Amino acid sequence: MTKLIIDQKKCIRCGTCAAVYPDYFESDNGRFKAKEVDVDKQMVEDIVGICPLGAISVVKD
């Protein structure tokens, strides 16, 4: 299973991740976090690359 995580120290809360990929990200009291869903492996590079500060990374189980 492939999951996403957001490094909260890097995140500037611009919301681009949730706006472009609402199936994978959500806002929680102004902080963005990855939803607990398996990521489409063909989309991983695009999803990770959407963050202007590189706060999104991938974890494989």
PDB file of N, CA, C, O and CB in Angstrom:
ATOM      1  N   MET A   1       0.838  -1.177   0.000  1.00  0.00           N
ATOM      2  CA  MET A   1       0.000   0.000   0.000  1.00  0.00           C
ATOM      3  C   MET A   1       0.888   1.248   0.000  1.00  0.00           C
ATOM      4  O   MET A   1       1.872   1.312   0.737  1.00  0.00           O
ATOM      5  CB  MET A   1      -0.956  -0.006   1.219  1.00  0.00           C
ATOM      6  N   THR A   2       0.548   2.212  -0.807  1.00  0.00           N
ATOM      7  CA  THR A   2       1.293   3.457  -0.903  1.00  0.00           C
ATOM      8  C   THR A   2       0.468   4.581  -0.278  1.00  0.00           C
ATOM      9  O   THR A   2      -0.693   4.780  -0.637  1.00  0.00           O
ATOM     10  CB  THR A   2       1.646   3.781  -2.384  1.00  0.00           C
ATOM     11  N   LYS A   3       1.071   5.311   0.658  1.00  0.00           N
ATOM     12  CA  LYS A   3       0.387   6.403   1.350  1.00  0.00           C
ATOM     13  C   LYS A   3       1.196   7.686   1.226  1.00  0.00           C
ATOM     14  O   LYS A   3       2.399   7.661   0.966  1.00  0.00           O
ATOM     15  CB  LYS A   3       0.158   6.053   2.837  1.00  0.00           C
ATOM     16  N   LEU A   4       0.516   8.795   1.414  1.00  0.00           N
ATOM     17  CA  LEU A   4       1.155  10.099   1.369  1.00  0.00           C
ATOM     18  C   LEU A   4       1.240  10.678   2.778  1.00  0.00           C
ATOM     19  O   LEU A   4       0.414  10.373   3.638  1.00  0.00           O
ATOM     20  CB  LEU A   4       0.386  11.054   0.432  1.00  0.00           C
ATOM     21  N   ILE A   5       2.251  11.517   3.000  1.00  0.00           N
ATOM     22  CA  ILE A   5       2.339  12.271   4.245  1.00  0.00           C
ATOM     23  C   ILE A   5       2.743  13.702   3.902  1.00  0.00           C
ATOM     24  O   ILE A   5       3.388  13.950   2.884  1.00  0.00           O
ATOM     25  CB  ILE A   5       3.360  11.616   5.240  1.00  0.00           C
ATOM     26  N   ILE A   6       2.358  14.628   4.758  1.00  0.00           N
ATOM     27  CA  ILE A   6       2.732  16.025   4.598  1.00  0.00           C
ATOM     28  C   ILE A   6       3.621  16.414   5.767  1.00  0.00           C
ATOM     29  O   ILE A   6       3.248  16.232   6.926  1.00  0.00           O
ATOM     30  CB  ILE A   6       1.477  16.947   4.515  1.00  0.00           C
ATOM     31  N   ASP A   7       4.787  16.944   5.466  1.00  0.00           N
ATOM     32  CA  ASP A   7       5.698  17.446   6.492  1.00  0.00           C
ATOM     33  C   ASP A   7       5.160  18.798   6.945  1.00  0.00           C
ATOM     34  O   ASP A   7       5.253  19.784   6.213  1.00  0.00           O
ATOM     35  CB  ASP A   7       7.183  17.563   5.955  1.00  0.00           C
ATOM     36  N   GLN A   8       4.602  18.844   8.140  1.00  0.00           N
ATOM     37  CA  GLN A   8       3.966  20.064   8.637  1.00  0.00           C
ATOM     38  C   GLN A   8       4.956  21.211   8.855  1.00  0.00           C
ATOM     39  O   GLN A   8       4.556  22.375   8.887  1.00  0.00           O
ATOM     40  CB  GLN A   8       3.246  19.770   9.930  1.00  0.00           C
ATOM     41  N   LYS A   9       6.228  20.894   9.003  1.00  0.00           N
ATOM     42  CA  LYS A   9       7.243  21.945   9.157  1.00  0.00           C
ATOM     43  C   LYS A   9       7.495  22.666   7.834  1.00  0.00           C
ATOM     44  O   LYS A   9       7.861  23.841   7.832  1.00  0.00           O
ATOM     45  CB  LYS A   9       8.557  21.347   9.687  1.00  0.00           C
ATOM     46  N   LYS A  10       7.303  21.976   6.716  1.00  0.00           N
ATOM     47  CA  LYS A  10       7.507  22.568   5.392  1.00  0.00           C
ATOM     48  C   LYS A  10       6.231  23.189   4.827  1.00  0.00           C
ATOM     49  O   LYS A  10       6.293  24.124   4.029  1.00  0.00           O
ATOM     50  CB  LYS A  10       8.030  21.517   4.431  1.00  0.00           C
ATOM     51  N   CYS A  11       5.082  22.671   5.238  1.00  0.00           N
ATOM     52  CA  CYS A  11       3.796  23.083   4.670  1.00  0.00           C
ATOM     53  C   CYS A  11       3.483  24.547   5.007  1.00  0.00           C
ATOM     54  O   CYS A  11       3.560  24.958   6.164  1.00  0.00           O
ATOM     55  CB  CYS A  11       2.670  22.169   5.187  1.00  0.00           C
ATOM     56  N   ILE A  12       3.127  25.326   3.973  1.00  0.00           N
ATOM     57  CA  ILE A  12       2.749  26.733   4.173  1.00  0.00           C
ATOM     58  C   ILE A  12       1.228  26.911   4.118  1.00  0.00           C
ATOM     59  O   ILE A  12       0.733  28.038   4.134  1.00  0.00           O
ATOM     60  CB  ILE A  12       3.422  27.625   3.108  1.00  0.00           C
ATOM     61  N   ARG A  13       0.503  25.819   4.054  1.00  0.00           N
ATOM     62  CA  ARG A  13      -0.954  25.797   4.068  1.00  0.00           C
ATOM     63  C   ARG A  13      -1.580  26.562   2.907  1.00  0.00           C
ATOM     64  O   ARG A  13      -2.570  27.274   3.073  1.00  0.00           O
ATOM     65  CB  ARG A  13      -1.451  26.363   5.361  1.00  0.00           C
ATOM     66  N   CYS A  14      -0.985  26.399   1.736  1.00  0.00           N
ATOM     67  CA  CYS A  14      -1.510  27.063   0.542  1.00  0.00           C
ATOM     68  C   CYS A  14      -2.763  26.378   0.023  1.00  0.00           C
ATOM     69  O   CYS A  14      -3.579  27.008  -0.649  1.00  0.00           O
ATOM     70  CB  CYS A  14      -0.455  27.097  -0.550  1.00  0.00           C
ATOM     71  N   GLY A  15      -2.926  25.087   0.329  1.00  0.00           N
ATOM     72  CA  GLY A  15      -4.116  24.350  -0.057  1.00  0.00           C
ATOM     73  C   GLY A  15      -4.113  23.786  -1.460  1.00  0.00           C
ATOM     74  O   GLY A  15      -5.117  23.230  -1.903  1.00  0.00           O
ATOM     75  N   THR A  16      -3.004  23.919  -2.167  1.00  0.00           N
ATOM     76  CA  THR A  16      -2.935  23.408  -3.532  1.00  0.00           C
ATOM     77  C   THR A  16      -3.188  21.907  -3.576  1.00  0.00           C
ATOM     78  O   THR A  16      -3.890  21.423  -4.464  1.00  0.00           O
ATOM     79  CB  THR A  16      -1.579  23.727  -4.147  1.00  0.00           C
ATOM     80  N   CYS A  17      -2.625  21.174  -2.634  1.00  0.00           N
ATOM     81  CA  CYS A  17      -2.786  19.718  -2.625  1.00  0.00           C
ATOM     82  C   CYS A  17      -4.259  19.319  -2.544  1.00  0.00           C
ATOM     83  O   CYS A  17      -4.717  18.475  -3.313  1.00  0.00           O
ATOM     84  CB  CYS A  17      -2.015  19.105  -1.453  1.00  0.00           C
ATOM     85  N   ALA A  18      -4.990  19.917  -1.625  1.00  0.00           N
ATOM     86  CA  ALA A  18      -6.406  19.575  -1.444  1.00  0.00           C
ATOM     87  C   ALA A  18      -7.269  20.087  -2.585  1.00  0.00           C
ATOM     88  O   ALA A  18      -8.270  19.461  -2.934  1.00  0.00           O
ATOM     89  CB  ALA A  18      -6.916  20.136  -0.131  1.00  0.00           C
ATOM     90  N   ALA A  19      -6.893  21.217  -3.168  1.00  0.00           N
ATOM     91  CA  ALA A  19      -7.670  21.766  -4.284  1.00  0.00           C
ATOM     92  C   ALA A  19      -7.541  20.905  -5.539  1.00  0.00           C
ATOM     93  O   ALA A  19      -8.522  20.676  -6.246  1.00  0.00           O
ATOM     94  CB  ALA A  19      -7.220  23.196  -4.587  1.00  0.00           C
ATOM     95  N   VAL A  20      -6.336  20.436  -5.809  1.00  0.00           N
ATOM     96  CA  VAL A  20      -6.082  19.664  -7.021  1.00  0.00           C
ATOM     97  C   VAL A  20      -6.387  18.176  -6.820  1.00  0.00           C
ATOM     98  O   VAL A  20      -6.863  17.513  -7.741  1.00  0.00           O
ATOM     99  CB  VAL A  20      -4.631  19.844  -7.460  1.00  0.00           C
ATOM    100  N   TYR A  21      -6.118  17.655  -5.634  1.00  0.00           N
ATOM    101  CA  TYR A  21      -6.316  16.222  -5.353  1.00  0.00           C
ATOM    102  C   TYR A  21      -7.175  16.022  -4.096  1.00  0.00           C
ATOM    103  O   TYR A  21      -6.681  15.528  -3.083  1.00  0.00           O
ATOM    104  CB  TYR A  21      -4.947  15.512  -5.179  1.00  0.00           C
ATOM    105  N   PRO A  22      -8.458  16.403  -4.158  1.00  0.00           N
ATOM    106  CA  PRO A  22      -9.318  16.279  -2.974  1.00  0.00           C
ATOM    107  C   PRO A  22      -9.554  14.835  -2.514  1.00  0.00           C
ATOM    108  O   PRO A  22      -9.967  14.615  -1.376  1.00  0.00           O
ATOM    109  CB  PRO A  22     -10.643  16.921  -3.256  1.00  0.00           C
ATOM    110  N   ASP A  23      -9.299  13.861  -3.374  1.00  0.00           N
ATOM    111  CA  ASP A  23      -9.447  12.460  -2.977  1.00  0.00           C
ATOM    112  C   ASP A  23      -8.310  12.013  -2.056  1.00  0.00           C
ATOM    113  O   ASP A  23      -8.425  10.995  -1.374  1.00  0.00           O
ATOM    114  CB  ASP A  23      -9.498  11.565  -4.217  1.00  0.00           C
ATOM    115  N   TYR A  24      -7.218  12.771  -2.037  1.00  0.00           N
ATOM    116  CA  TYR A  24      -6.031  12.375  -1.274  1.00  0.00           C
ATOM    117  C   TYR A  24      -5.696  13.285  -0.100  1.00  0.00           C
ATOM    118  O   TYR A  24      -4.962  12.877   0.800  1.00  0.00           O
ATOM    119  CB  TYR A  24      -4.863  12.322  -2.182  1.00  0.00           C
ATOM    120  N   PHE A  25      -6.229  14.534  -0.088  1.00  0.00           N
ATOM    121  CA  PHE A  25      -5.883  15.492   0.961  1.00  0.00           C
ATOM    122  C   PHE A  25      -7.122  16.175   1.507  1.00  0.00           C
ATOM    123  O   PHE A  25      -8.133  16.309   0.819  1.00  0.00           O
ATOM    124  CB  PHE A  25      -4.904  16.535   0.432  1.00  0.00           C
ATOM    125  N   GLU A  26      -7.023  16.612   2.778  1.00  0.00           N
ATOM    126  CA  GLU A  26      -8.110  17.332   3.409  1.00  0.00           C
ATOM    127  C   GLU A  26      -7.544  18.366   4.389  1.00  0.00           C
ATOM    128  O   GLU A  26      -6.390  18.282   4.810  1.00  0.00           O
ATOM    129  CB  GLU A  26      -9.064  16.353   4.130  1.00  0.00           C
ATOM    130  N   SER A  27      -8.376  19.324   4.733  1.00  0.00           N
ATOM    131  CA  SER A  27      -7.994  20.348   5.699  1.00  0.00           C
ATOM    132  C   SER A  27      -8.552  19.962   7.059  1.00  0.00           C
ATOM    133  O   SER A  27      -9.696  19.521   7.173  1.00  0.00           O
ATOM    134  CB  SER A  27      -8.502  21.755   5.265  1.00  0.00           C
ATOM    135  N   ASP A  28      -7.735  20.135   8.085  1.00  0.00           N
ATOM    136  CA  ASP A  28      -8.143  19.845   9.453  1.00  0.00           C
ATOM    137  C   ASP A  28      -7.732  21.041  10.311  1.00  0.00           C
ATOM    138  O   ASP A  28      -6.577  21.153  10.724  1.00  0.00           O
ATOM    139  CB  ASP A  28      -7.498  18.502   9.982  1.00  0.00           C
ATOM    140  N   ASN A  29      -8.687  21.930  10.573  1.00  0.00           N
ATOM    141  CA  ASN A  29      -8.413  23.151  11.342  1.00  0.00           C
ATOM    142  C   ASN A  29      -7.290  23.979  10.739  1.00  0.00           C
ATOM    143  O   ASN A  29      -6.406  24.453  11.452  1.00  0.00           O
ATOM    144  CB  ASN A  29      -8.065  22.798  12.772  1.00  0.00           C
ATOM    145  N   GLY A  30      -7.329  24.150   9.422  1.00  0.00           N
ATOM    146  CA  GLY A  30      -6.334  24.974   8.738  1.00  0.00           C
ATOM    147  C   GLY A  30      -5.046  24.265   8.379  1.00  0.00           C
ATOM    148  O   GLY A  30      -4.203  24.831   7.682  1.00  0.00           O
ATOM    149  N   ARG A  31      -4.878  23.047   8.838  1.00  0.00           N
ATOM    150  CA  ARG A  31      -3.701  22.253   8.502  1.00  0.00           C
ATOM    151  C   ARG A  31      -4.117  21.198   7.491  1.00  0.00           C
ATOM    152  O   ARG A  31      -5.187  20.601   7.612  1.00  0.00           O
ATOM    153  CB  ARG A  31      -3.068  21.597   9.775  1.00  0.00           C
ATOM    154  N   PHE A  32      -3.289  20.974   6.514  1.00  0.00           N
ATOM    155  CA  PHE A  32      -3.611  19.984   5.495  1.00  0.00           C
ATOM    156  C   PHE A  32      -2.961  18.661   5.847  1.00  0.00           C
ATOM    157  O   PHE A  32      -1.839  18.612   6.351  1.00  0.00           O
ATOM    158  CB  PHE A  32      -3.157  20.456   4.103  1.00  0.00           C
ATOM    159  N   LYS A  33      -3.696  17.582   5.567  1.00  0.00           N
ATOM    160  CA  LYS A  33      -3.166  16.248   5.845  1.00  0.00           C
ATOM    161  C   LYS A  33      -3.624  15.303   4.752  1.00  0.00           C
ATOM    162  O   LYS A  33      -4.619  15.542   4.068  1.00  0.00           O
ATOM    163  CB  LYS A  33      -3.619  15.737   7.243  1.00  0.00           C
ATOM    164  N   ALA A  34      -2.882  14.240   4.610  1.00  0.00           N
ATOM    165  CA  ALA A  34      -3.220  13.212   3.625  1.00  0.00           C
ATOM    166  C   ALA A  34      -4.299  12.319   4.201  1.00  0.00           C
ATOM    167  O   ALA A  34      -4.272  11.974   5.383  1.00  0.00           O
ATOM    168  CB  ALA A  34      -1.972  12.378   3.224  1.00  0.00           C
ATOM    169  N   LYS A  35      -5.248  11.947   3.359  1.00  0.00           N
ATOM    170  CA  LYS A  35      -6.290  11.012   3.772  1.00  0.00           C
ATOM    171  C   LYS A  35      -5.695   9.610   3.829  1.00  0.00           C
ATOM    172  O   LYS A  35      -4.694   9.328   3.171  1.00  0.00           O
ATOM    173  CB  LYS A  35      -7.510  11.060   2.802  1.00  0.00           C
ATOM    174  N   GLU A  36      -6.305   8.750   4.603  1.00  0.00           N
ATOM    175  CA  GLU A  36      -5.858   7.361   4.749  1.00  0.00           C
ATOM    176  C   GLU A  36      -6.396   6.524   3.591  1.00  0.00           C
ATOM    177  O   GLU A  36      -7.273   5.680   3.776  1.00  0.00           O
ATOM    178  CB  GLU A  36      -6.321   6.770   6.111  1.00  0.00           C
ATOM    179  N   VAL A  37      -5.862   6.769   2.403  1.00  0.00           N
ATOM    180  CA  VAL A  37      -6.268   6.018   1.214  1.00  0.00           C
ATOM    181  C   VAL A  37      -5.024   5.542   0.480  1.00  0.00           C
ATOM    182  O   VAL A  37      -3.956   6.147   0.575  1.00  0.00           O
ATOM    183  CB  VAL A  37      -7.163   6.884   0.280  1.00  0.00           C
ATOM    184  N   ASP A  38      -5.184   4.453  -0.250  1.00  0.00           N
ATOM    185  CA  ASP A  38      -4.091   3.945  -1.074  1.00  0.00           C
ATOM    186  C   ASP A  38      -3.959   4.855  -2.299  1.00  0.00           C
ATOM    187  O   ASP A  38      -4.954   5.192  -2.941  1.00  0.00           O
ATOM    188  CB  ASP A  38      -4.342   2.448  -1.499  1.00  0.00           C
ATOM    189  N   VAL A  39      -2.741   5.243  -2.610  1.00  0.00           N
ATOM    190  CA  VAL A  39      -2.480   6.162  -3.712  1.00  0.00           C
ATOM    191  C   VAL A  39      -2.292   5.406  -5.022  1.00  0.00           C
ATOM    192  O   VAL A  39      -1.607   4.384  -5.070  1.00  0.00           O
ATOM    193  CB  VAL A  39      -1.246   7.016  -3.415  1.00  0.00           C
ATOM    194  N   ASP A  40      -2.898   5.911  -6.063  1.00  0.00           N
ATOM    195  CA  ASP A  40      -2.719   5.354  -7.405  1.00  0.00           C
ATOM    196  C   ASP A  40      -1.247   5.518  -7.782  1.00  0.00           C
ATOM    197  O   ASP A  40      -0.761   6.640  -7.922  1.00  0.00           O
ATOM    198  CB  ASP A  40      -3.663   6.061  -8.458  1.00  0.00           C
ATOM    199  N   LYS A  41      -0.553   4.418  -7.942  1.00  0.00           N
ATOM    200  CA  LYS A  41       0.899   4.450  -8.190  1.00  0.00           C
ATOM    201  C   LYS A  41       1.287   5.239  -9.436  1.00  0.00           C
ATOM    202  O   LYS A  41       2.392   5.775  -9.504  1.00  0.00           O
ATOM    203  CB  LYS A  41       1.424   3.044  -8.318  1.00  0.00           C
ATOM    204  N   GLN A  42       0.404   5.317 -10.411  1.00  0.00           N
ATOM    205  CA  GLN A  42       0.692   6.073 -11.631  1.00  0.00           C
ATOM    206  C   GLN A  42       0.614   7.581 -11.397  1.00  0.00           C
ATOM    207  O   GLN A  42       1.126   8.360 -12.201  1.00  0.00           O
ATOM    208  CB  GLN A  42      -0.277   5.671 -12.739  1.00  0.00           C
ATOM    209  N   MET A  43      -0.022   7.995 -10.303  1.00  0.00           N
ATOM    210  CA  MET A  43      -0.195   9.418 -10.019  1.00  0.00           C
ATOM    211  C   MET A  43       0.787   9.955  -8.980  1.00  0.00           C
ATOM    212  O   MET A  43       0.848  11.165  -8.762  1.00  0.00           O
ATOM    213  CB  MET A  43      -1.598   9.669  -9.550  1.00  0.00           C
ATOM    214  N   VAL A  44       1.544   9.089  -8.347  1.00  0.00           N
ATOM    215  CA  VAL A  44       2.403   9.494  -7.228  1.00  0.00           C
ATOM    216  C   VAL A  44       3.308  10.671  -7.578  1.00  0.00           C
ATOM    217  O   VAL A  44       3.368  11.646  -6.829  1.00  0.00           O
ATOM    218  CB  VAL A  44       3.251   8.323  -6.780  1.00  0.00           C
ATOM    219  N   GLU A  45       4.000  10.593  -8.686  1.00  0.00           N
ATOM    220  CA  GLU A  45       4.936  11.660  -9.055  1.00  0.00           C
ATOM    221  C   GLU A  45       4.216  13.001  -9.213  1.00  0.00           C
ATOM    222  O   GLU A  45       4.718  14.027  -8.755  1.00  0.00           O
ATOM    223  CB  GLU A  45       5.667  11.300 -10.359  1.00  0.00           C
ATOM    224  N   ASP A  46       3.052  13.000  -9.852  1.00  0.00           N
ATOM    225  CA  ASP A  46       2.283  14.231 -10.031  1.00  0.00           C
ATOM    226  C   ASP A  46       1.784  14.778  -8.697  1.00  0.00           C
ATOM    227  O   ASP A  46       1.840  15.984  -8.456  1.00  0.00           O
ATOM    228  CB  ASP A  46       1.103  13.984 -10.965  1.00  0.00           C
ATOM    229  N   ILE A  47       1.298  13.894  -7.836  1.00  0.00           N
ATOM    230  CA  ILE A  47       0.776  14.321  -6.539  1.00  0.00           C
ATOM    231  C   ILE A  47       1.883  14.918  -5.684  1.00  0.00           C
ATOM    232  O   ILE A  47       1.708  15.996  -5.116  1.00  0.00           O
ATOM    233  CB  ILE A  47       0.119  13.143  -5.807  1.00  0.00           C
ATOM    234  N   VAL A  48       3.004  14.246  -5.584  1.00  0.00           N
ATOM    235  CA  VAL A  48       4.127  14.745  -4.782  1.00  0.00           C
ATOM    236  C   VAL A  48       4.632  16.078  -5.343  1.00  0.00           C
ATOM    237  O   VAL A  48       4.997  16.974  -4.583  1.00  0.00           O
ATOM    238  CB  VAL A  48       5.277  13.704  -4.749  1.00  0.00           C
ATOM    239  N   GLY A  49       4.652  16.205  -6.660  1.00  0.00           N
ATOM    240  CA  GLY A  49       5.166  17.403  -7.303  1.00  0.00           C
ATOM    241  C   GLY A  49       4.258  18.612  -7.228  1.00  0.00           C
ATOM    242  O   GLY A  49       4.685  19.712  -7.580  1.00  0.00           O
ATOM    243  N   ILE A  50       3.016  18.452  -6.780  1.00  0.00           N
ATOM    244  CA  ILE A  50       2.081  19.575  -6.731  1.00  0.00           C
ATOM    245  C   ILE A  50       2.435  20.574  -5.627  1.00  0.00           C
ATOM    246  O   ILE A  50       2.063  21.743  -5.722  1.00  0.00           O
ATOM    247  CB  ILE A  50       0.664  19.061  -6.524  1.00  0.00           C
ATOM    248  N   CYS A  51       3.128  20.149  -4.608  1.00  0.00           N
ATOM    249  CA  CYS A  51       3.469  21.032  -3.488  1.00  0.00           C
ATOM    250  C   CYS A  51       4.635  21.938  -3.865  1.00  0.00           C
ATOM    251  O   CYS A  51       5.698  21.448  -4.247  1.00  0.00           O
ATOM    252  CB  CYS A  51       3.817  20.209  -2.228  1.00  0.00           C
ATOM    253  N   PRO A  52       4.450  23.258  -3.762  1.00  0.00           N
ATOM    254  CA  PRO A  52       5.526  24.177  -4.140  1.00  0.00           C
ATOM    255  C   PRO A  52       6.757  24.109  -3.226  1.00  0.00           C
ATOM    256  O   PRO A  52       7.840  24.543  -3.619  1.00  0.00           O
ATOM    257  CB  PRO A  52       4.998  25.579  -4.146  1.00  0.00           C
ATOM    258  N   LEU A  53       6.599  23.571  -2.019  1.00  0.00           N
ATOM    259  CA  LEU A  53       7.725  23.477  -1.094  1.00  0.00           C
ATOM    260  C   LEU A  53       8.219  22.059  -0.852  1.00  0.00           C
ATOM    261  O   LEU A  53       9.095  21.839  -0.016  1.00  0.00           O
ATOM    262  CB  LEU A  53       7.347  24.083   0.205  1.00  0.00           C
ATOM    263  N   GLY A  54       7.664  21.102  -1.575  1.00  0.00           N
ATOM    264  CA  GLY A  54       8.103  19.715  -1.431  1.00  0.00           C
ATOM    265  C   GLY A  54       7.761  19.093  -0.092  1.00  0.00           C
ATOM    266  O   GLY A  54       8.523  18.277   0.427  1.00  0.00           O
ATOM    267  N   ALA A  55       6.623  19.470   0.474  1.00  0.00           N
ATOM    268  CA  ALA A  55       6.219  18.961   1.782  1.00  0.00           C
ATOM    269  C   ALA A  55       5.546  17.592   1.709  1.00  0.00           C
ATOM    270  O   ALA A  55       5.342  16.955   2.742  1.00  0.00           O
ATOM    271  CB  ALA A  55       5.288  19.943   2.442  1.00  0.00           C
ATOM    272  N   ILE A  56       5.205  17.139   0.531  1.00  0.00           N
ATOM    273  CA  ILE A  56       4.517  15.860   0.361  1.00  0.00           C
ATOM    274  C   ILE A  56       5.536  14.768   0.045  1.00  0.00           C
ATOM    275  O   ILE A  56       6.409  14.937  -0.807  1.00  0.00           O
ATOM    276  CB  ILE A  56       3.446  15.951  -0.762  1.00  0.00           C
ATOM    277  N   SER A  57       5.403  13.644   0.751  1.00  0.00           N
ATOM    278  CA  SER A  57       6.261  12.506   0.457  1.00  0.00           C
ATOM    279  C   SER A  57       5.429  11.223   0.482  1.00  0.00           C
ATOM    280  O   SER A  57       4.262  11.228   0.873  1.00  0.00           O
ATOM    281  CB  SER A  57       7.436  12.423   1.470  1.00  0.00           C
ATOM    282  N   VAL A  58       6.052  10.135   0.060  1.00  0.00           N
ATOM    283  CA  VAL A  58       5.366   8.858  -0.090  1.00  0.00           C
ATOM    284  C   VAL A  58       5.943   7.839   0.885  1.00  0.00           C
ATOM    285  O   VAL A  58       7.152   7.778   1.108  1.00  0.00           O
ATOM    286  CB  VAL A  58       5.480   8.344  -1.539  1.00  0.00           C
ATOM    287  N   VAL A  59       5.048   7.043   1.459  1.00  0.00           N
ATOM    288  CA  VAL A  59       5.445   5.940   2.334  1.00  0.00           C
ATOM    289  C   VAL A  59       4.831   4.676   1.775  1.00  0.00           C
ATOM    290  O   VAL A  59       3.630   4.631   1.509  1.00  0.00           O
ATOM    291  CB  VAL A  59       4.998   6.180   3.820  1.00  0.00           C
ATOM    292  N   LYS A  60       5.639   3.655   1.596  1.00  0.00           N
ATOM    293  CA  LYS A  60       5.127   2.367   1.102  1.00  0.00           C
ATOM    294  C   LYS A  60       5.133   1.360   2.243  1.00  0.00           C
ATOM    295  O   LYS A  60       6.119   1.200   2.962  1.00  0.00           O
ATOM    296  CB  LYS A  60       5.981   1.841  -0.101  1.00  0.00           C
ATOM    297  N   ASP A  61       4.008   0.694   2.380  1.00  0.00           N
ATOM    298  CA  ASP A  61       3.903  -0.349   3.435  1.00  0.00           C
ATOM    299  C   ASP A  61       4.479  -1.645   2.943  1.00  0.00           C
ATOM    300  O   ASP A  61       4.485  -2.635   3.674  1.00  0.00           O
ATOM    301  CB  ASP A  61       2.436  -0.565   3.869  1.00  0.00           C
TER     302      ASP A  61
END
